[in-house]
Amino acid sequence: MMWYAIVGEDNPGSLEQRLAARPAHLERLQALQADGRLLLAGPCPAIDSPDPGPAGFSGSLIVAEFASLSDAQAWADADPYVAAGVYAKVVVKPFKKVFPT
């Protein structure tokens, strides 16, 4: 098992689709967390504010554990945000956790 960084980049103007798909997106993250495989996950506000309101988000970052890069990619490809057209692009890369120890 290894950590993978999954970086989703939002399509402009996709806040409505993001909010609609959010419960299904969170359900998958909660499943990873329940399995002890989620290091962190969260959105990137489009403006310098923890609550960007109608400005929405520019994307998301997830760091989770998978057996392989192909497994991580398959999990990312099945994200409800992909199906809903929220993400314009998703990059999946191996990640080596160094800190905190």
C-alpha positions in Angstrom: 0.0 0.0 0.0 1.1 3.5 -0.8 -0.2 7.1 -0.5 -1.5 8.9 -3.6 -2.3 12.5 -4.1 -5.4 13.1 -6.1 -5.8 16.7 -7.3 -9.0 17.7 -9.0 -9.2 21.0 -10.9 -12.8 22.4 -11.1 -14.4 23.6 -14.2 -15.3 27.4 -13.9 -18.9 27.9 -12.8 -19.3 24.4 -11.5 -20.4 25.2 -7.9 -24.0 24.1 -8.4 -22.9 20.7 -9.8 -20.3 20.4 -6.9 -23.0 21.0 -4.3 -25.4 18.5 -5.9 -22.8 15.8 -6.1 -21.2 16.5 -2.7 -23.1 13.9 -0.6 -22.0 11.0 -2.9 -18.5 12.4 -3.1 -18.3 12.6 0.8 -19.7 9.1 1.1 -16.7 7.7 -0.8 -14.3 9.6 1.3 -16.0 8.4 4.5 -15.5 4.9 3.3 -11.8 5.5 2.8 -11.6 7.0 6.3 -13.5 4.0 7.8 -10.9 1.7 6.2 -8.0 3.8 7.7 -6.9 4.8 4.2 -7.6 8.6 4.2 -4.8 11.0 5.2 -6.6 14.2 4.2 -9.2 15.6 1.9 -10.7 18.9 1.2 -11.6 21.6 -1.3 -9.5 24.6 -2.4 -11.6 27.8 -2.1 -11.4 30.0 -5.2 -10.8 33.0 -3.0 -8.7 33.6 0.1 -11.5 32.6 2.5 -12.5 29.4 4.3 -16.1 30.0 3.2 -15.9 31.3 -0.4 -19.7 31.6 -0.9 -20.7 32.0 -4.5 -17.0 32.2 -5.6 -16.9 28.5 -5.1 -13.9 26.3 -5.3 -11.0 25.8 -7.7 -10.5 22.1 -7.0 -9.8 19.5 -4.3 -7.0 17.6 -2.8 -7.2 14.1 -1.5 -4.3 12.0 -0.1 -5.3 8.4 0.4 -3.8 4.9 0.4 -4.2 2.5 -2.5 -2.5 -0.8 -3.6 -1.3 0.8 -6.8 -1.3 3.9 -9.0 -3.9 2.2 -11.3 -6.2 1.5 -8.3 -5.9 5.2 -7.2 -6.6 6.3 -10.8 -9.6 4.1 -11.0 -11.0 5.4 -7.7 -10.4 9.0 -8.9 -12.1 8.3 -12.2 -15.2 7.0 -10.5 -15.6 10.2 -8.3 -19.1 11.7 -8.5 -17.5 15.1 -9.2 -16.1 13.6 -12.5 -19.5 12.3 -13.5 -21.2 15.6 -12.6 -18.7 17.7 -14.7 -17.2 19.4 -11.6 -13.6 18.4 -12.4 -12.1 19.6 -15.6 -9.0 17.5 -14.9 -7.8 15.1 -12.2 -4.1 14.3 -11.6 -3.1 11.2 -9.5 0.5 10.9 -8.3 2.3 8.7 -5.8 2.9 10.6 -2.6 5.5 10.0 0.1 4.4 11.2 3.5 7.4 12.6 5.5 5.8 14.9 8.1 4.2 14.9 10.5 6.0 11.8 11.8 
